């Protein structure tokens, strides 16, 4: 308990300090954060999940996923429209991430690996950075870790109630960001083999149905709400098609500085003309059609597109070409980061350990049970190939990468200690040399 509180306090202090330095006392939302802020304030004011039009009227929206605006609206109800309070909430959620990583790591790899993963998550620059912005990344990362933790506990002791809890957790993750919608299916496929060690095929199916029920109980009401107000089938958001187009279009692919990234096309020609007069759902479908049309005309360039996206997704530095700045213009961090890039230093330290740790997981005796973290990394990496590569899209798997780093560190530490004592490590056992 004391270790957990200390870890939470350390992580929270780092995130609050970064937010104060990066955003400043007069922080104001911009870009995507402005949408989350506006929806949250509208929710707090009793206007529902809505945006305001040019005339000052409110209209229902499903463009942004609901979890972060709803959580932020609770803060605004309590403290008024204070953006720094919303950022403080993000910092608090971000401080929970190291705890969840430690608990998941302990459940799957042991206490030593779990504690090391939690400490790494507390200090990780990427996780610290994104805790200082009103975006979905931090809450989504916490939700994904919660889903992984409950999944591991369920596999160890399969019960219908635990299966239902797994589904509920993945449903919450989906409301944080719709890219989690297929993760329960991935979990179901992965879980079939370990469940077979203790359950008959009929019971396995029953457990997986409880997982599906949990997802439906969380996501279903939001989907019904969207059907009622948008008059269309919208499982979570109306932003998927536009995100697909933002990263797969001639403007991005034709500019070497933008390749692999994304550029909002909603107000840029020749795309803006396609969206005039269309509602959110219809505009999303049209954007998806335009993206598919572009990709169909550039099949030979798909490998190059994938490589550009992956290069951005797995880059070592904080910023790349045309990514913009992650801090306010008057931030006191500017001078420091011009001297040293904290993410570059951190990546050079942790990524080699992560590669070694991943290799140990794949060769270990419990590789199937421990592989879910690697499958999750692969899932989000594939999403980057389909959509766009950026540090934002890598944030949800950063704790899993650091978990692999902790595995690698623990394995190397054990080997060095064994050699110092005159022992030789063979297949996870120690043998006198």
C-alpha positions as a printed Julia matrix, in Angstrom:
433×3 Matrix{Float64}:
   0.0     0.0     0.0
   2.76    2.45    0.94
   4.69    1.64   -2.23
   1.55    2.25   -4.3
   0.84    5.59   -2.63
   4.46    6.64   -3.08
   4.36    5.69   -6.76
   1.1     7.58   -7.27
   2.44   10.65   -5.44
   5.65   10.65   -7.46
   3.79   10.29  -10.77
   1.25   12.96   -9.84
   3.93   15.43   -8.78
   5.85   15.02  -12.03
   2.71   15.47  -14.11
   1.47   18.51  -12.24
   4.89   20.13  -12.47
   5.11   19.47  -16.2
   1.6    20.81  -16.8
   2.35   24.01  -14.91
   5.58   24.55  -16.83
   4.21   23.6   -20.25
   0.75   25.2   -20.09
   1.26   27.99  -17.58
  -1.26   29.59  -15.21
  -3.3    31.01  -18.1
  -3.7    27.73  -19.97
  -6.38   27.66  -22.64
  -7.54   24.76  -24.82
  -6.68   24.65  -28.49
  -7.02   22.22  -31.41
  -8.66   18.92  -30.33
  -8.62   19.95  -26.67
 -10.93   22.86  -27.49
 -13.61   20.39  -28.6
 -13.33   18.29  -25.44
 -13.44   21.43  -23.31
 -16.5    22.81  -25.11
 -18.45   19.54  -24.92
 -17.58   19.12  -21.25
 -18.74   22.65  -20.43
 -21.95   22.1   -22.38
 -22.56   18.89  -20.45
 -21.93   20.71  -17.17
 -24.38   23.42  -18.24
 -27.14   20.94  -19.0
 -26.93   21.18  -22.81
 -26.08   17.54  -23.31
 -23.26   16.11  -25.39
 -23.26   18.99  -27.85
 -21.32   21.66  -29.69
 -22.33   25.26  -30.38
 -22.93   26.56  -33.88
 -22.08   30.03  -35.24
 -25.39   31.42  -34.03
 -24.75   30.24  -30.48
 -27.2    27.35  -30.61
 -26.39   23.83  -29.47
 -26.51   20.73  -31.64
 -25.85   17.11  -30.61
 -22.56   15.63  -31.72
 -20.82   12.28  -31.76
 -17.57   13.5   -33.32
 -15.61   13.01  -30.1
 -15.72    9.9   -27.87
 -17.72   10.51  -24.69
 -15.59    9.39  -21.74
 -13.15   12.31  -21.41
 -15.77   15.07  -21.9
 -18.04   13.38  -19.37
 -15.28   13.07  -16.74
 -14.22   16.67  -17.37
 -17.81   17.87  -17.04
 -17.82   16.54  -13.46
 -14.83   18.78  -12.68
 -16.51   21.77  -14.3
 -19.68   21.17  -12.3
 -17.64   21.23   -9.11
 -15.16   24.04   -9.87
 -16.64   26.0   -12.75
 -15.1    26.45  -16.18
 -11.49   26.26  -15.02
  -9.3    24.67  -17.66
  -6.43   24.1   -15.22
  -8.79   21.97  -13.13
  -9.46   19.82  -16.19
  -5.72   19.44  -16.71
  -5.28   18.51  -13.05
  -7.8    15.71  -13.59
  -5.73   14.51  -16.54
  -2.66   14.51  -14.31
  -4.49   12.46  -11.66
  -5.59    9.91  -14.25
  -2.06    9.86  -15.61
  -0.73    9.15  -12.12
  -2.94    6.06  -11.95
  -1.29    4.63  -15.09
   1.96    3.61  -13.27
  -0.11    1.85  -10.61
  -2.09   -0.09  -13.19
   1.1    -0.98  -15.05
   2.66   -2.21  -11.8
  -0.39   -4.3   -10.93
  -0.63   -5.81  -14.4
   3.09   -6.49  -14.54
   2.99   -8.13  -11.1
   0.03  -10.3   -12.09
   1.65  -11.54  -15.28
   5.44  -11.32  -14.76
   5.98  -11.09  -11.02
   6.33   -8.37   -8.41
   9.84   -7.28   -9.39
   8.93   -6.7   -13.03
   5.67   -5.03  -12.05
   7.31   -2.55   -9.71
  10.01   -1.73  -12.28
   7.33   -1.16  -14.95
   5.42    1.14  -12.63
   8.49    3.24  -11.87
   9.34    3.49  -15.57
   5.8     4.63  -16.34
   6.01    7.27  -13.62
   9.06    8.86  -15.27
   8.3     8.15  -18.94
   8.38   11.48  -20.86
   5.68   10.45  -23.3
   3.23    9.55  -20.54
   4.13   12.67  -18.55
   3.73   14.94  -21.6
   0.27   13.75  -22.57
  -1.01   13.96  -19.0
  -0.78   17.72  -19.43
  -3.37   18.01  -22.2
  -7.13   17.6   -22.37
  -7.06   14.72  -24.84
  -8.14   11.08  -24.85
  -4.65    9.57  -24.61
  -4.26    9.44  -20.83
  -7.72    8.13  -19.97
  -7.53    5.64  -22.82
  -4.15    4.35  -21.64
  -5.53    3.83  -18.14
  -8.6     2.05  -19.52
  -6.5    -0.26  -21.7
  -4.31   -1.18  -18.73
  -7.4    -1.84  -16.62
  -8.75   -4.1   -19.35
  -5.46   -6.01  -19.51
  -5.28   -6.34  -15.73
  -8.82   -7.68  -15.39
  -8.24   -9.99  -18.36
  -5.17  -11.5   -16.68
  -7.05  -12.0   -13.41
  -9.97  -13.58  -15.28
  -7.72  -16.05  -17.12
  -6.11  -17.08  -13.84
  -9.52  -17.73  -12.24
 -12.22  -17.89  -14.93
 -15.62  -16.97  -13.55
 -18.67  -15.53  -15.33
 -18.58  -12.45  -13.09
 -14.95  -11.81  -13.91
 -15.66  -12.3   -17.62
 -18.43   -9.72  -17.37
 -16.02   -7.32  -15.63
 -13.52   -7.76  -18.46
 -16.19   -6.83  -20.97
 -17.22   -3.79  -18.94
 -13.6    -2.61  -18.79
 -13.08   -2.96  -22.53
 -16.38   -1.16  -23.06
 -15.09    1.78  -21.03
 -11.9     1.75  -23.11
 -14.01    1.9   -26.25
 -15.87    4.97  -24.97
 -12.48    6.56  -24.28
 -11.4     5.95  -27.87
 -13.21    3.83  -30.48
  -9.99    2.18  -31.66
 -10.49   -0.21  -28.72
 -13.69   -1.6   -30.26
 -11.94   -4.64  -31.77
  -9.76   -5.35  -28.74
 -12.38   -7.55  -27.02
 -12.37   -9.76  -30.13
  -8.57   -9.97  -29.95
  -8.82  -10.87  -26.27
 -11.42  -13.55  -27.04
  -9.18  -15.2   -29.65
  -6.17  -15.01  -27.35
  -8.09  -16.32  -24.32
  -9.43  -19.45  -26.03
  -6.27  -21.49  -25.42
  -5.54  -20.6   -21.76
  -9.23  -20.96  -20.89
  -9.08  -24.46  -22.35
  -6.66  -25.47  -19.61
  -9.43  -25.26  -17.01
 -12.74  -25.12  -18.91
 -14.59  -27.27  -21.42
 -15.4   -25.77  -24.82
 -19.01  -25.04  -23.84
 -17.93  -23.17  -20.72
 -15.33  -21.23  -22.69
 -18.03  -20.03  -25.09
 -20.21  -19.07  -22.16
 -17.42  -17.03  -20.58
 -16.7   -15.21  -23.85
 -20.38  -14.38  -24.2
 -20.21  -12.7   -20.8
 -17.29  -10.62  -22.09
 -19.37   -9.6   -25.1
 -22.3    -8.79  -22.81
 -20.11   -6.51  -20.71
 -18.98   -4.57  -23.77
 -22.56   -4.27  -25.0
 -23.82   -3.01  -21.64
 -21.33   -0.13  -21.7
 -21.22    0.76  -25.39
 -24.82   -0.12  -26.3
 -26.54    2.83  -24.6
 -24.19    5.28  -26.31
 -24.83    3.63  -29.68
 -28.58    3.92  -29.11
 -28.17    7.57  -28.16
 -26.28    8.18  -31.4
 -28.95    6.44  -33.42
 -31.61    8.64  -31.82
 -29.85   12.0   -32.32
 -27.75   11.31  -35.43
 -30.38    9.17  -37.22
 -27.63    6.75  -38.27
 -25.76    3.74  -36.96
 -22.78    5.23  -35.12
 -21.25    2.72  -32.67
 -19.06    5.33  -30.92
 -18.04    8.38  -32.97
 -18.46   10.05  -36.34
 -14.74   10.79  -36.58
 -13.33    7.5   -37.86
 -13.84    8.19  -41.54
 -12.37   11.66  -41.31
  -9.36   10.38  -39.39
  -8.92    7.79  -42.15
  -9.01   10.5   -44.81
  -6.8    12.92  -42.85
  -3.97   10.4   -43.08
  -4.67    8.9   -46.5
  -4.95   11.71  -49.03
  -2.96   13.36  -51.79
  -2.11   16.44  -49.69
  -0.34   14.43  -47.01
   1.3    11.94  -49.35
   2.45   14.68  -51.71
   4.28   16.63  -49.0
   7.48   14.94  -47.73
   7.18   16.83  -44.42
   3.7    15.4   -43.81
   4.12   11.83  -45.04
   3.13    9.31  -42.44
   1.23   11.92  -40.46
  -2.15   13.57  -40.87
  -3.66   16.88  -41.9
  -7.26   17.88  -41.25
  -9.04   17.86  -44.61
 -12.47   18.97  -43.46
 -11.85   22.62  -44.4
  -9.26   22.04  -47.15
 -10.01   21.79  -50.84
 -10.59   19.72  -52.84
 -12.09   17.78  -49.93
 -14.14   20.45  -48.17
 -16.56   20.67  -51.11
 -17.51   17.02  -50.58
 -18.69   17.72  -47.03
 -20.86   20.76  -47.64
 -24.42   20.23  -46.51
 -23.7    16.83  -44.97
 -24.41   15.87  -41.39
 -21.74   14.32  -39.18
 -22.53   10.7   -40.03
 -22.86   11.34  -43.76
 -19.65   13.39  -43.81
 -17.83   10.56  -42.05
 -19.0     8.05  -44.65
 -17.99   10.37  -47.47
 -14.54   10.88  -45.93
 -14.06    7.14  -45.67
 -15.05    6.75  -49.32
 -12.55    9.4   -50.42
  -9.77    7.72  -48.42
 -10.52    4.33  -49.97
 -10.57    5.93  -53.4
  -7.13    7.47  -52.8
  -5.67    4.19  -51.54
  -7.13    2.26  -54.48
  -5.27    4.59  -56.83
  -1.93    4.19  -55.02
  -1.69    0.45  -54.35
   1.93    0.29  -55.47
   2.83    2.91  -52.84
   1.23    1.13  -49.88
   4.56   -0.24  -48.56
   6.1     3.24  -48.64
   3.04    4.68  -46.91
   3.22    2.03  -44.19
   6.93    2.66  -43.69
   6.37    6.42  -43.34
   3.62    5.9   -40.77
   5.64    3.39  -38.76
   8.66    5.71  -38.79
   6.55    8.41  -37.12
   4.82    5.97  -34.79
   8.08    4.48  -33.46
  10.26    7.57  -33.7
  12.66    8.29  -30.87
  12.35   12.08  -30.74
   9.62   14.26  -29.25
   8.81   16.13  -32.44
   9.08   15.45  -36.15
   8.49   17.48  -39.29
   5.2    19.39  -39.35
   4.06   18.02  -35.99
   3.83   21.4   -34.3
   4.87   22.19  -30.76
   3.64   20.38  -27.65
   4.13   23.38  -25.37
   2.84   26.93  -25.16
   4.91   29.73  -26.69
   5.91   31.2   -23.31
   6.76   27.85  -21.73
   9.86   27.79  -19.59
  10.67   24.35  -20.97
  11.7    25.73  -24.35
  15.31   26.47  -23.47
  15.77   23.08  -21.81
  14.35   21.03  -24.66
  16.48   22.89  -27.19
  19.5    21.45  -25.37
  18.29   17.9   -24.81
  15.3    15.95  -26.07
  14.08   13.98  -23.04
  12.22   11.44  -25.15
  15.28   10.71  -27.28
  17.43   10.1   -24.21
  14.71    7.94  -22.65
  14.11    5.94  -25.84
  17.78    5.1   -26.23
  17.71    3.83  -22.65
  14.48    1.82  -22.67
  13.81    0.56  -26.2
  16.82   -1.81  -26.39
  15.69   -3.3   -23.07
  12.16   -3.58  -24.46
  13.36   -5.54  -27.49
  15.29   -7.89  -25.23
  12.31   -8.24  -22.91
   9.96   -9.02  -25.8
  12.35  -11.73  -26.98
  12.38  -13.24  -23.49
   8.59  -13.21  -23.36
   8.32  -15.04  -26.7
  10.84  -17.67  -25.63
   9.63  -18.12  -22.06
   7.62  -21.02  -20.64
   4.56  -18.79  -20.04
   4.78  -17.05  -23.4
   1.11  -17.45  -24.3
  -0.16  -16.01  -21.03
   2.39  -13.18  -21.14
   1.91  -12.44  -24.85
  -1.24  -10.32  -24.52
   0.85   -7.19  -23.95
   2.77   -7.91  -27.16
  -0.46   -8.56  -29.06
  -1.76   -5.2   -27.86
   1.42   -3.51  -29.1
   0.97   -5.23  -32.46
  -2.68   -4.2   -32.65
  -1.95   -0.49  -32.22
   1.03   -0.67  -34.54
  -1.25   -2.08  -37.24
  -3.74    0.72  -36.59
  -0.94    3.22  -37.23
  -0.38    1.62  -40.65
  -4.08    1.99  -41.47
  -4.48    5.51  -40.09
  -1.45    7.62  -39.19
   1.73    7.44  -37.21
   2.33    9.79  -34.28
   3.38    9.75  -30.66
  -0.26   10.37  -29.74
  -1.29    7.06  -31.25
   1.62    5.3   -29.5
   0.78    6.54  -26.0
  -1.69    3.72  -25.16
   0.95    1.03  -25.69
   3.81    2.89  -24.01
   3.19    1.12  -20.67
   3.39   -2.24  -22.46
   6.66   -1.19  -24.09
   7.99   -0.19  -20.67
   6.74   -3.48  -19.26
   8.9    -5.25  -21.83
  11.77   -2.98  -20.76
  11.22   -4.09  -17.18
  11.26   -7.74  -18.27
  14.5    -7.14  -20.15
  16.05   -5.3   -17.24
  15.05   -7.97  -14.74
  16.39  -10.74  -16.99
  19.74   -9.01  -17.5
  20.01   -8.19  -13.79
  19.34  -11.81  -12.89
  21.9   -13.07  -15.4
  24.58  -10.71  -14.17
  23.89  -11.61  -10.55
  23.99  -15.32  -11.35
  27.29  -15.02  -13.18
  28.75  -13.01  -10.32
  27.87  -15.9    -8.01
  29.34  -18.51  -10.36
  26.06  -19.83  -11.77
  24.89  -20.18  -15.35
  21.3   -19.39  -16.39
  19.72  -22.05  -18.62
  16.08  -21.79  -19.72
  15.01  -19.82  -16.67
  16.87  -22.12  -14.22
  20.21  -21.78  -12.52
  22.84  -24.43  -12.92
  26.24  -24.55  -11.31
  29.01  -24.08  -13.86
